[in-house]
């Protein structure tokens, strides 16, 4: 996974997900987790803020300081 978060851009899938979560967050998760799986905090690279109408707020990405890139890639 890209760890230079200044260059990270939302994917089309993340933009679609944001539309489902106004006033929320869209998370960047390193690894494959199902909808009922618990995601460990260190697997969350960070998140973008989502505005009231479901758009990702530009330049709102917050990196997770506890993120640890998945080994073996």
C-alpha positions in Angstrom: 0.0 0.0 0.0 1.1 3.5 -0.8 2.5 5.1 2.4 3.1 8.6 1.1 -0.3 9.8 2.0 0.2 13.3 0.4 -0.2 11.5 -2.9 -3.1 9.3 -2.0 -6.3 10.0 -3.9 -9.8 8.5 -3.3 -10.7 5.7 -5.7 -14.0 5.7 -7.6 -15.2 3.0 -5.0 -14.3 5.3 -2.1 -16.2 8.2 -3.7 -19.3 5.9 -4.1 -18.9 4.8 -0.4 -18.7 8.4 0.7 -22.1 9.1 -0.9 -23.6 6.4 1.5 -22.1 8.1 4.6 -22.8 11.9 4.7 -21.1 13.6 7.6 -19.0 10.6 8.2 -15.6 9.2 7.1 -14.3 6.9 4.4 -11.4 4.7 5.7 -8.4 3.3 3.9 -7.9 -0.2 5.1 -4.8 -2.3 4.4 -5.9 -5.9 3.9 -9.0 -7.8 3.1 -11.8 -7.8 5.7 -15.4 -8.8 5.3 -18.4 -6.6 6.3 -18.7 -8.4 9.7 -14.9 -8.6 10.4 -13.2 -6.6 13.1 -10.5 -4.4 11.5 -7.5 -3.9 13.8 -6.6 -0.2 14.3 -3.1 -0.8 12.9 -4.7 -1.9 9.5 -6.4 1.5 9.1 -4.1 3.7 7.1 -6.3 6.8 7.6 -9.6 8.3 6.5 -11.2 11.1 4.5 -13.9 13.3 5.9 -17.2 13.2 4.1 -19.4 16.4 4.0 -23.2 16.7 4.5 -24.1 15.7 0.9 -21.7 12.7 0.7 -18.7 14.2 -1.0 -15.1 13.6 0.2 -13.8 16.9 1.6 -10.7 17.9 -0.3 -7.4 17.7 1.6 -9.1 16.1 4.6 -7.2 12.9 4.7 -6.0 12.1 8.2 -3.2 9.5 8.5 -3.5 7.0 11.3 -0.3 7.2 13.4 -0.8 3.6 14.6 -1.0 2.2 11.0 1.5 -0.6 10.3 1.8 -1.6 6.6 0.9 -5.3 6.1 4.0 -7.4 5.7 4.7 -9.8 2.9 3.5 -7.7 -0.1 
